[in-house]
């Protein structure tokens, strides 16, 4: 019998089904088996007189994969019970629309449910975490769950639960799955019952009778188990109540799992295979092997893979077989692929790999080794130590460019080594010498005994924490940013686990302790502490102003008065104060008279800093917003600028600086520019504005060239990063013709507006170049084309940057890291040949020109701005 199956991808739904998202719906029905007396406990001890508060059920969406340190997606949500029938059954009957549509839920997505109450003691009311469970949305056949489920709620009173996130970690780590697999008969009956209700069995006259018997037996088994059961119903979608279809998770091979999975568990066949094929005796023959053209093409295809793509066993064998050839011909491209191909758990193979790495051609660029510091290499210390040894050859400029990611990479270091090392005690010899190498050497010896047995033969000893301290001590600019990046991770508002906060705090403590070896280092130590005093004082002052219940103009007057009174005390220290955002600028004073507040919801402050030599630095101090995403985007923009300039291709980008001091305040470098919206209002067109600025009837050639190149540059960058909310208040223009973007609150395809184009390119922007038929517009397209191809060749470094910050809790990345990876891969078109990819990019740019929707949205935005002001 032939079985024909018809299926439809969610992206191919007819138009009538695209007006609403297909969102899964869950009903929390009831809780059975709850016995109040069992939970009359205070701090783990039974108290018959204890009184528990109202029962609540907390739930959150989860993502469970080894690469994800952050398991929760979004916030916790609560539901209360509606009634109790006097027995041990408590009714909830609460319907939940999941916060994500089906197309956003992966096979590793699930839900964690925590039952909690509260108890009261002399210190107040405290949460009591009673029971919990977890289940994936997709079953073993990768079909989204449907129908009724009875989840086992496992007791949590034996565990030290401090908050809901630690309850989630406990449920996942202890494998407290929701299905009653410890009661096989009950599990099978519930499964058969679901299949019957879904109509998966052929109907027979005995169904009703057997169904009743099965339900009775289910109740008996649940009662006998002495466990709590939460009744839950999965419904396809309330958006389309008459649509009932199974949802199957499927992904094409090209977009499969984001990370290479390197397992430590090997079966005997694997072990025997590697002992036979990767021996020392075969190394001599491998040195002489030169691939033919067919194998060269296969090797090139492997090297062209993104580092997030999985290597097949055949790919790994091919890389190993031609490792000597690759190390000579393609050392940079092949490095990470070789590291993945090595089976580090086998001593003989590890020794061969280390010997080859000793003579592997080295580059001073830090770009390629970032991949080796990502989470997939967390359990392979040789890779990480080798990466650090390569970083030692990098320039201070390169280290500064990637410093934020290097700090984030501490998450994937051996945390026990960092925490157990004596980071608070300064060795006397270290304190008395200014020799940095000696200082770091002492630190290396202090932790050498903690090295894993499998790296005792590794010639590279300096780990990442030591390296950061070493480089921070050698350059104040690096010391400045290292201090603030570590301080940010330790801050109470930063979403880090307690363990990670301890790791960052220990490295910060060690770093500050080592800044005592000389008069210069002591001065740096003083400067960093003075910076903290300055930033904290400025934050308190501006916070007081913003909390004043008054109009913006009145707040500006209060700000100016407070700065005049308290400003000198904020910035006057025994030595000139390096500005944290740009330590080359020494703060002399804050100009109180020019201080102002912007017209926006958070009302950022614009401050004029005057240096000891009379220079001026304009800066925005913003409170109430998390600037880490802006910092990340601008760092990537700065990297793109560096990459393009190395190819002698200057697009006149404006990578202004951003420095978060916490998740709620920080500094933004102010760049003089006029929003395009204001240009249109005041001058009528961009061309007229540039003419007036340059006092010329025509736009000077060099100004027009600058405008064209910067416009092309930001078209490419905002396209690649999927920057959203591109209204004309967020696009600025300078008198010299530089166009640049600000405010990167939405990235990787997230946009608060419907039908947003891939590229924001208005009619006025094009007409400034003379229209689409001019040579200048052709140069614009050619500049975008060239920039896209150049940046595409460095796609792996952008993927590595995202990988290193995926657990930092940064905005659009934290919501779904894999979606961010998939988005970048799609925008760089890594699965297409270079020529086809660039042509497709140009087509997408041109498609955005004729879009009408952005102009409609812009008018709505301007109306909202007018109403707000």
C-alpha positions in Angstrom: 0.0 0.0 0.0 1.4 3.4 -1.0 1.1 6.2 1.6 1.1 9.7 0.3 1.9 12.5 2.8 1.2 16.1 2.0 3.1 18.7 4.0 3.5 22.5 4.0 6.3 24.6 5.3 5.2 27.4 7.6 7.0 30.0 5.4 4.8 28.8 2.4 1.4 29.4 4.1 -1.2 31.1 1.9 -1.7 34.8 2.4 -5.0 34.3 4.4 -3.0 32.4 7.1 -0.2 35.0 7.3 -2.3 37.7 9.0 -1.7 36.1 12.3 1.2 34.0 13.6 0.7 30.3 14.2 1.3 30.3 18.0 1.0 27.1 20.1 -1.5 27.2 22.9 -1.2 25.3 26.2 -3.9 24.9 28.9 -2.8 24.3 32.5 -5.7 22.3 33.7 -5.3 20.9 37.2 -2.9 19.6 39.9 -3.6 16.3 41.7 -1.7 14.6 44.5 -0.9 17.8 46.4 -0.9 17.3 50.2 -0.6 20.5 52.1 0.8 18.9 55.3 3.7 17.6 53.4 4.9 21.1 52.6 4.5 22.7 56.0 8.2 23.4 56.1 10.4 26.4 56.9 13.9 26.3 55.7 13.7 22.6 55.0 12.3 21.6 58.5 8.8 20.4 59.1 6.6 22.6 61.2 3.0 21.5 61.9 2.1 25.1 62.6 3.6 26.5 59.4 1.3 28.2 57.0 2.0 28.1 53.3 0.9 30.9 51.0 -1.3 30.7 47.9 -0.1 28.1 45.4 1.4 29.5 42.2 2.7 27.9 39.1 5.7 29.6 37.3 6.8 28.6 33.8 9.3 29.7 31.3 10.4 28.7 27.8 13.8 26.8 27.7 16.5 25.9 25.2 18.6 22.9 26.2 21.9 22.3 24.3 25.4 22.0 25.6 26.4 25.2 23.8 23.9 27.3 25.7 24.9 28.4 29.2 21.7 30.4 29.5 18.8 27.9 29.5 15.9 30.3 29.9 14.4 32.3 27.0 12.4 35.3 28.1 10.9 36.0 31.6 9.2 33.8 34.1 5.4 33.9 34.0 3.0 33.0 36.8 -0.5 31.6 37.0 -2.6 31.1 40.2 -5.1 28.3 40.9 -8.8 29.2 40.5 -10.4 26.7 42.8 -10.0 23.6 44.9 -12.7 20.9 45.2 -11.8 20.1 48.7 -9.8 17.0 47.8 -6.3 16.8 46.6 -7.2 18.3 43.1 -6.4 21.9 42.5 -7.8 23.6 39.3 -5.9 26.2 37.3 -7.7 26.2 33.9 -5.3 28.8 32.6 -4.7 29.1 28.8 -1.2 30.1 27.7 -0.3 31.4 24.2 3.4 30.7 23.9 5.5 33.9 23.3 6.9 32.4 20.1 5.3 31.1 16.9 6.0 27.5 15.7 8.6 28.8 13.2 10.7 30.2 16.1 10.7 27.0 18.2 13.5 24.5 17.7 13.7 20.9 18.6 15.6 21.8 21.8 12.9 24.2 22.9 10.8 23.2 25.9 8.9 24.4 28.9 9.9 24.3 32.6 7.1 24.4 35.2 7.8 25.2 38.9 5.1 24.9 41.6 5.8 27.4 44.4 4.3 28.9 47.5 5.7 31.1 50.3 6.5 31.0 54.0 6.9 33.7 56.6 9.5 34.2 59.3 10.9 37.1 61.2 12.7 38.4 58.1 9.6 38.5 56.0 7.9 36.5 53.3 10.1 34.1 51.2 9.3 31.9 48.2 9.1 28.1 48.8 9.9 26.0 45.7 7.8 22.9 46.0 8.1 20.9 42.8 9.1 21.1 39.2 9.5 19.4 35.8 10.6 20.0 32.2 9.6 18.7 28.8 10.6 19.4 25.2 7.9 20.8 22.9 8.8 18.2 20.2 8.6 14.5 20.9 11.2 11.9 19.9 9.7 11.9 16.4 10.2 15.7 16.3 6.5 16.3 16.2 5.0 19.1 18.3 3.1 17.6 21.3 -0.7 17.6 21.0 -3.5 16.5 23.3 -3.6 15.8 27.1 -0.5 15.1 29.2 -0.1 14.3 32.9 3.2 15.7 34.0 5.0 14.4 37.1 5.9 17.3 39.4 9.1 16.2 41.2 9.6 17.5 44.7 12.4 20.1 45.1 12.5 20.4 48.9 15.7 18.2 49.0 17.6 20.8 46.9 19.0 24.1 47.8 16.9 26.4 45.6 17.5 30.1 45.9 15.4 31.5 43.0 13.5 30.3 39.9 16.6 30.2 37.7 18.4 27.9 40.2 15.2 25.8 40.2 15.4 25.6 36.4 19.0 24.5 36.6 18.1 21.9 39.2 15.3 20.5 37.1 17.5 20.3 34.0 20.7 19.0 35.8 18.8 16.4 37.8 16.8 15.3 34.7 13.4 15.8 36.3 11.5 15.0 33.2 7.7 15.5 33.1 6.7 12.2 31.7 6.2 9.4 34.3 8.9 7.1 32.9 9.6 5.6 36.3 6.1 4.1 36.2 6.1 2.2 32.8 2.5 1.0 33.0 1.2 4.5 33.7 3.4 6.0 31.0 2.2 3.5 28.4 -1.5 3.9 29.3 -1.2 7.7 29.0 0.5 7.4 25.7 -2.2 5.1 24.3 -4.9 7.4 25.7 -3.4 10.3 23.8 -3.2 8.3 20.6 -6.9 7.3 21.0 -8.0 10.9 21.6 -6.0 12.1 18.5 -7.8 9.5 16.4 -4.6 7.5 15.6 -6.4 4.1 16.3 -9.2 2.6 14.2 -12.5 2.7 16.0 -13.9 -0.5 17.4 -17.1 -1.2 19.4 -14.9 -1.9 22.5 -13.3 1.5 22.5 -15.7 3.2 25.0 -15.5 0.3 27.5 -11.7 -0.1 27.3 -11.3 3.7 27.4 -13.2 3.8 30.7 -11.2 0.9 32.2 -7.9 2.6 31.1 -8.9 5.9 32.8 -9.8 4.1 36.0 -6.4 2.3 35.9 -4.6 5.5 35.3 -6.2 7.1 38.4 -5.3 4.0 40.5 -1.6 4.2 39.4 -1.4 7.9 40.0 -2.8 7.6 43.5 -0.6 4.6 44.3 2.5 6.5 43.2 2.1 9.1 45.9 3.3 11.8 43.4 1.9 15.1 42.2 0.6 15.2 38.6 -0.1 18.4 36.6 -2.7 18.0 33.8 -1.7 20.0 30.7 -3.3 20.2 27.3 -1.5 21.2 24.1 -3.6 22.8 21.4 -2.5 23.6 17.9 -3.4 27.3 17.9 -6.2 29.5 19.1 -5.5 31.9 16.2 -6.9 29.3 13.8 -9.3 27.2 16.0 -10.5 25.1 13.0 -7.0 24.2 11.8 -5.8 20.9 13.2 -2.5 19.6 11.7 0.6 18.0 13.1 3.7 20.2 13.3 6.9 18.5 12.4 10.3 20.1 13.1 12.5 19.9 10.0 15.7 21.7 9.0 17.7 21.5 5.9 21.2 20.0 6.1 22.8 23.3 5.3 21.3 25.0 8.3 21.7 22.1 10.8 23.0 22.3 14.3 25.0 25.5 15.0 28.0 23.9 16.7 30.3 21.1 16.1 29.6 18.5 18.8 32.8 17.0 20.2 31.9 14.2 22.5 34.2 12.7 25.0 32.4 9.3 24.8 33.9 6.9 22.3 33.0 3.3 21.6 35.6 0.6 21.0 35.2 0.8 17.3 36.0 4.5 17.3 39.1 3.9 19.4 40.4 1.0 17.2 39.7 3.0 14.0 41.7 6.0 15.2 44.6 3.8 16.5 44.8 2.2 13.1 44.5 5.3 10.9 46.1 8.0 12.8 49.4 6.4 14.0 52.8 7.9 14.3 54.0 5.6 11.6 51.5 7.0 9.1 52.7 10.6 9.8 55.8 10.1 7.7 53.6 9.1 4.7 51.1 11.9 5.4 53.9 14.5 5.2 54.5 13.7 1.5 50.9 13.5 0.4 49.7 16.1 -2.1 46.0 16.1 -3.0 44.8 15.8 -6.6 42.4 18.3 -8.1 39.3 16.5 -6.9 40.5 16.3 -3.3 41.7 19.9 -3.5 38.1 20.9 -4.4 36.8 18.8 -1.5 39.3 20.4 0.9 38.3 23.9 -0.3 34.6 23.1 0.3 35.4 22.0 3.8 37.6 25.1 4.5 34.8 27.3 3.2 32.3 26.0 5.7 31.4 28.3 8.5 32.9 27.3 11.8 29.4 26.7 13.1 28.8 23.9 10.4 29.3 20.4 11.5 32.3 18.4 10.1 31.4 14.9 9.0 33.7 12.0 10.0 34.8 11.8 6.4 35.7 15.5 6.4 37.7 15.1 9.6 39.6 12.2 8.2 40.4 14.1 5.0 41.6 17.1 7.1 43.8 14.8 9.2 45.2 13.0 6.1 46.3 16.2 4.4 47.1 18.2 7.6 50.7 18.9 6.6 49.7 20.1 3.1 47.0 22.4 4.7 49.4 23.8 7.3 51.7 24.9 4.5 49.2 26.1 1.9 46.2 27.3 3.9 47.5 27.8 7.5 44.9 30.4 8.6 41.8 28.9 6.9 42.7 25.3 8.0 43.6 26.0 11.6 40.2 25.7 13.3 39.1 22.8 11.0 42.3 20.9 12.0 41.5 21.5 15.7 38.1 20.0 15.2 39.4 17.1 13.3 41.8 16.1 16.1 40.4 13.6 18.6 42.1 15.1 21.7 41.2 12.3 24.0 43.6 9.9 22.4 47.1 10.6 23.7 49.1 9.5 20.6 46.9 11.6 18.3 47.1 14.6 20.7 50.9 14.4 20.7 51.0 14.4 16.9 48.7 17.4 16.8 50.8 19.3 19.3 54.0 18.7 17.4 52.4 20.0 14.2 51.0 23.0 16.0 54.5 23.9 17.2 55.6 24.5 13.6 52.2 25.7 12.2 52.8 29.0 10.4 51.7 31.8 12.7 50.1 35.1 11.9 50.0 38.2 14.0 46.2 38.6 13.3 43.9 37.6 16.2 41.0 37.0 13.8 41.3 33.3 13.2 42.1 32.2 16.8 38.8 33.7 18.2 37.0 30.5 17.1 39.3 28.4 19.4 38.0 30.3 22.4 34.3 29.7 21.8 32.2 27.3 23.9 32.6 24.2 21.7 36.3 24.2 22.6 35.6 24.7 26.4 36.6 21.1 27.1 39.7 21.1 25.0 42.4 23.1 26.9 45.1 22.5 24.3 43.1 24.4 21.7 42.5 27.3 24.1 46.1 27.5 25.3 47.4 27.4 21.7 44.9 30.2 20.9 46.3 32.3 23.7 49.8 31.7 22.5 48.8 33.1 19.1 47.2 36.1 20.8 50.5 37.0 22.3 51.8 37.9 18.8 48.8 40.2 18.2 49.2 44.0 18.3 47.6 46.1 21.1 45.2 47.5 18.5 44.0 44.0 17.5 43.6 43.1 21.2 41.6 46.2 21.9 39.4 45.4 18.9 38.4 42.0 20.3 38.9 42.7 24.0 35.2 42.5 24.9 34.9 39.1 23.3 38.1 37.9 25.1 36.6 38.9 28.4 33.4 37.0 27.5 35.5 34.0 26.6 36.4 33.6 30.3 33.0 32.0 30.6 34.4 28.9 28.8 37.7 28.7 30.6 38.3 26.2 33.4 36.4 28.1 36.1 37.8 25.9 38.9 41.3 26.9 37.9 40.4 30.6 38.1 38.4 30.3 41.3 40.8 28.1 43.2 43.9 30.1 42.2 45.1 32.6 44.8 44.2 35.7 43.0 44.1 38.0 46.0 47.6 37.6 47.2 50.5 39.4 45.6 53.7 37.6 45.5 56.4 39.6 47.1 58.7 39.2 44.2 55.9 40.3 41.8 55.2 43.4 44.0 58.8 44.5 44.0 59.5 44.2 40.2 58.1 45.9 37.2 59.0 43.0 35.0 55.6 41.9 33.6 56.9 38.6 32.3 58.1 37.7 35.8 54.8 38.6 37.4 52.8 36.5 35.0 55.3 33.6 35.3 54.7 33.5 39.0 51.0 33.4 38.5 51.4 30.6 35.9 53.4 28.5 38.5 50.7 29.1 41.1 48.1 27.3 38.9 50.3 24.8 37.1 49.4 22.0 39.5 45.7 22.4 38.5 46.3 21.7 34.9 44.4 18.7 33.5 46.5 15.5 33.1 45.9 15.6 29.3 47.7 18.9 28.8 50.9 18.2 30.8 52.6 17.6 27.5 51.3 21.0 26.2 54.1 23.5 25.6 51.7 26.5 26.0 51.1 27.3 29.6 49.5 30.8 29.7 45.7 30.7 30.0 43.3 33.4 28.9 43.0 35.1 32.4 46.7 35.4 32.7 47.0 36.7 29.2 44.4 39.5 29.8 46.2 40.5 33.0 49.5 40.5 31.2 48.4 42.7 28.3 46.4 45.0 30.6 49.6 45.7 32.6 51.5 46.6 29.5 49.2 49.3 28.0 46.9 51.7 30.0 44.4 51.8 27.1 43.9 48.1 27.4 43.9 48.3 31.2 41.1 50.9 31.0 38.8 48.8 28.9 39.7 45.5 30.6 38.7 47.1 33.9 35.4 48.4 32.7 34.5 45.2 30.8 35.2 43.1 33.9 33.4 45.5 36.2 30.4 45.4 33.9 30.2 41.6 34.3 30.4 41.8 38.1 27.7 44.5 38.4 24.6 43.4 40.2 22.3 44.2 37.3 24.2 42.1 34.7 22.5 38.8 34.0 25.2 36.4 35.0 25.1 33.3 37.2 26.6 33.6 40.7 29.5 31.4 39.6 30.3 33.5 36.6 30.1 36.7 38.7 32.7 35.1 41.0 34.9 34.2 38.0 34.9 37.8 36.6 35.3 39.2 40.1 38.3 37.0 40.8 40.0 38.0 37.5 39.2 41.7 38.2 40.6 41.4 41.8 43.8 39.8 40.5 44.2 42.4 37.8 43.8 45.3 40.3 46.2 43.6 42.7 48.9 43.3 40.1 48.8 47.0 39.3 51.2 47.7 42.2 54.6 46.6 40.8 55.8 50.1 40.0 55.0 53.8 40.3 53.4 53.7 36.9 51.2 50.8 37.7 50.2 52.4 41.0 49.2 55.5 39.1 47.0 53.4 36.8 45.4 51.7 39.8 44.6 55.1 41.2 43.2 56.3 37.8 40.8 53.3 37.5 39.5 53.8 41.0 39.0 57.5 40.4 37.1 56.7 37.2 34.7 54.6 39.2 34.2 57.5 41.7 33.6 59.9 38.7 31.1 57.6 36.9 29.1 56.7 40.1 28.9 60.4 41.1 27.8 61.4 37.7 25.2 58.7 37.6 23.7 59.7 41.0 23.6 63.4 40.0 21.8 62.8 36.6 19.5 60.2 38.2 18.4 62.8 40.7 17.7 65.3 37.9 15.7 62.8 35.8 13.6 61.7 38.8 12.5 65.3 39.3 8.8 65.8 38.4 9.3 68.7 36.0 9.4 69.6 32.3 12.5 68.9 30.3 13.5 72.6 30.2 13.3 72.8 34.0 15.3 69.6 34.3 18.0 71.1 32.1 18.3 74.1 34.4 18.5 71.8 37.4 21.2 69.7 35.7 23.3 72.8 34.9 22.9 74.1 38.4 23.9 70.8 40.0 26.9 70.4 37.6 28.1 73.9 38.5 27.8 73.0 42.2 29.1 69.4 42.2 30.9 69.1 38.9 34.3 70.3 40.2 34.2 67.7 42.9 33.4 65.0 40.4 36.3 65.6 38.1 39.0 67.0 40.3 41.5 64.4 41.5 45.2 64.4 42.5 46.1 63.4 38.9 44.4 64.2 35.6 41.5 61.7 35.1 41.5 59.6 31.9 38.0 59.5 30.4 36.7 55.8 30.6 35.2 56.0 27.1 38.5 57.3 25.6 41.4 57.1 28.1 43.6 59.3 25.8 41.4 62.2 26.8 42.2 63.7 30.3 39.2 65.3 31.9 39.8 68.8 33.3 36.3 69.9 34.0 32.6 69.5 32.9 31.1 72.6 31.2 27.9 73.0 33.3 26.5 75.8 31.1 26.3 73.7 28.0 24.8 70.6 29.6 21.4 69.5 28.1 18.9 66.7 27.9 17.7 65.1 24.7 14.0 64.9 23.7 13.4 61.2 24.2 11.8 58.8 26.6 15.0 58.3 28.7 16.2 61.9 28.2 20.0 61.2 27.9 22.3 64.0 29.0 24.7 65.8 26.6 27.8 66.8 28.4 30.8 68.9 27.2 34.1 67.7 28.8 37.1 70.0 28.7 40.6 68.5 28.9 43.5 69.8 30.9 44.9 71.3 27.6 41.6 72.9 26.6 40.3 70.3 24.1 36.6 69.5 24.0 34.9 66.0 24.1 31.2 65.8 23.6 29.6 62.7 25.2 26.1 61.4 25.9 25.5 59.9 29.4 22.4 57.6 29.1 20.5 56.1 32.0 17.7 53.5 31.9 18.9 51.6 28.8 21.2 48.6 28.3 23.9 49.9 25.9 25.7 46.5 25.5 23.9 45.7 22.2 24.9 49.1 20.8 28.4 48.5 22.0 28.5 45.1 20.2 27.1 46.5 16.9 29.6 49.4 16.9 32.4 47.1 17.7 31.5 45.0 14.6 31.2 48.2 12.6 34.6 49.2 13.7 35.9 45.8 12.7 34.3 46.1 9.3 36.0 49.5 8.9 39.4 48.0 9.8 38.9 45.1 7.3 37.9 47.4 4.5 40.7 49.8 5.1 43.2 47.0 5.0 42.0 46.4 1.5 42.6 50.2 0.8 38.8 50.6 0.6 37.6 53.5 2.8 33.8 53.9 3.1 34.0 56.9 5.5 32.2 55.0 8.3 31.6 56.6 11.7 32.3 53.9 14.4 31.6 56.1 17.4 32.4 54.7 20.8 30.0 53.2 23.4 30.9 52.1 26.9 28.3 50.6 29.2 29.1 51.1 32.9 26.2 48.8 33.8 23.1 47.4 32.2 21.3 50.6 33.0 23.8 53.4 32.2 26.8 54.3 30.2 28.6 56.7 27.8 28.0 57.3 24.1 30.5 59.4 22.0 28.6 62.3 20.5 29.1 62.9 16.8 27.9 66.1 15.3 25.3 65.3 12.7 21.8 66.3 11.6 19.0 63.6 11.3 17.8 63.1 7.7 14.3 63.9 8.9 15.4 67.3 10.1 17.3 67.9 6.9 14.1 67.2 4.9 12.1 69.6 7.2 14.7 72.4 7.2 16.3 72.3 3.8 13.9 70.2 1.7 16.5 67.8 0.5 19.9 66.3 1.3 21.5 67.9 -1.8 20.3 71.4 -0.7 21.7 70.8 2.8 25.2 69.8 1.5 25.2 72.8 -0.9 24.4 75.2 1.9 26.9 73.7 4.3 29.7 74.1 1.7 28.4 77.5 0.5 28.3 76.3 -3.1 25.6 76.1 -5.8 26.7 72.4 -6.4 27.9 69.8 -4.0 31.7 69.7 -4.0 33.0 66.5 -5.7 34.9 65.2 -2.6 31.8 65.8 -0.4 29.6 63.9 -2.9 32.1 61.1 -3.0 32.2 60.9 0.8 28.4 60.8 0.9 28.1 58.1 -1.8 30.7 55.8 -0.1 29.3 56.2 3.4 25.8 55.6 2.1 27.0 52.4 0.4 28.9 51.3 3.6 25.9 51.6 5.9 23.6 49.9 3.4 25.9 46.9 3.5 26.4 46.9 7.2 22.7 47.4 8.2 21.8 44.7 5.7 24.3 42.2 7.0 23.4 42.8 10.7 19.7 43.1 10.0 19.5 46.5 11.8 15.8 47.4 12.4 13.9 50.6 13.3 15.6 52.6 10.6 13.4 55.7 10.6 15.0 59.0 9.5 15.7 60.2 13.0 18.2 57.4 13.3 20.1 58.2 10.1 22.3 61.3 10.4 24.4 63.4 8.0 27.5 65.6 8.7 28.5 68.8 6.9 31.3 66.9 5.2 28.8 64.5 3.6 29.3 61.5 6.0 26.0 59.6 6.4 25.8 57.3 9.5 23.3 55.4 11.6 22.6 55.5 15.4 20.5 53.5 17.8 20.9 49.7 17.3 18.2 48.5 19.6 16.9 46.0 17.0 19.3 43.7 15.1 19.3 40.4 13.3 16.0 40.9 11.6 14.1 42.1 14.6 12.1 45.2 13.8 9.2 46.9 15.6 7.7 47.9 12.2 5.9 45.6 9.7 7.3 45.0 6.2 10.6 46.7 6.9 12.9 46.7 3.8 16.3 44.9 3.9 18.0 48.3 3.3 16.8 51.8 4.2 17.4 53.9 1.0 15.1 56.8 0.4 14.3 58.5 -2.8 16.0 61.6 -1.6 19.2 59.7 -0.8 19.3 58.4 -4.4 18.4 61.7 -6.0 21.4 63.2 -4.2 23.5 60.9 -6.3 21.7 62.1 -9.4 19.3 59.2 -9.7 19.6 55.5 -10.6 21.0 56.1 -14.1 24.1 58.1 -13.2 27.7 57.0 -13.0 27.7 58.0 -9.3 24.9 55.6 -8.6 26.7 52.9 -10.4 29.8 53.7 -8.2 27.4 53.4 -5.2 26.3 49.9 -6.3 29.9 48.9 -7.1 31.1 50.2 -3.6 28.4 48.1 -1.9 29.2 45.1 -4.1 33.0 45.3 -3.3 32.4 45.9 0.4 30.0 42.9 0.6 32.5 40.6 -1.0 35.4 41.8 1.2 33.3 41.4 4.4 31.9 38.1 3.3 35.5 36.7 3.3 35.6 37.5 7.0 32.2 36.0 7.9 33.8 33.5 10.4 35.1 36.2 12.7 31.6 37.8 12.9 30.2 34.3 13.7 32.9 33.9 16.4 32.1 37.3 17.9 28.4 36.3 18.2 29.4 32.9 19.6 31.5 34.5 22.4 28.7 36.8 23.5 25.8 34.4 23.2 25.7 33.8 27.0 26.1 37.5 28.0 22.4 38.1 28.0 22.5 40.8 25.3 19.2 41.8 23.9 18.3 40.2 20.5 21.1 37.6 20.8 20.0 36.3 24.2 16.4 35.8 22.9 17.5 33.1 20.4 21.3 32.8 19.7 20.7 30.2 17.0 18.3 32.5 15.1 21.1 35.1 15.2 23.6 32.6 13.8 21.2 31.5 11.1 20.4 35.1 10.2 24.1 36.1 9.8 24.7 33.0 7.6 21.8 33.8 5.4 22.8 37.5 5.0 26.4 36.6 4.1 25.0 33.9 1.8 27.7 31.5 2.8 26.1 28.6 0.9 26.4 30.5 -2.4 29.4 31.1 -4.7 30.9 34.6 -4.4 29.6 36.0 -7.7 26.0 34.7 -7.1 26.0 36.0 -3.5 27.1 39.5 -4.5 24.5 39.6 -7.3 21.8 38.6 -4.9 22.9 41.2 -2.4 22.7 43.9 -5.1 19.2 42.7 -6.1 18.0 43.0 -2.5 19.4 46.6 -2.3 17.5 47.5 -5.5 14.3 45.9 -4.3 14.4 48.2 -1.3 14.4 51.3 -3.5 10.9 51.0 -4.7 9.4 50.0 -1.4 6.5 52.3 -0.4 5.9 51.0 3.1 8.9 52.6 4.8 7.7 56.1 3.7 4.2 55.4 5.2 5.9 54.2 8.5 8.1 57.3 8.5 5.1 59.6 8.4 3.6 57.7 11.3 6.8 57.9 13.2 7.1 61.7 12.6 3.5 62.1 13.8 4.3 60.1 17.0 7.4 62.3 17.6 5.3 65.5 17.2 2.7 64.2 19.7 5.5 63.3 22.2 7.1 66.7 22.0 
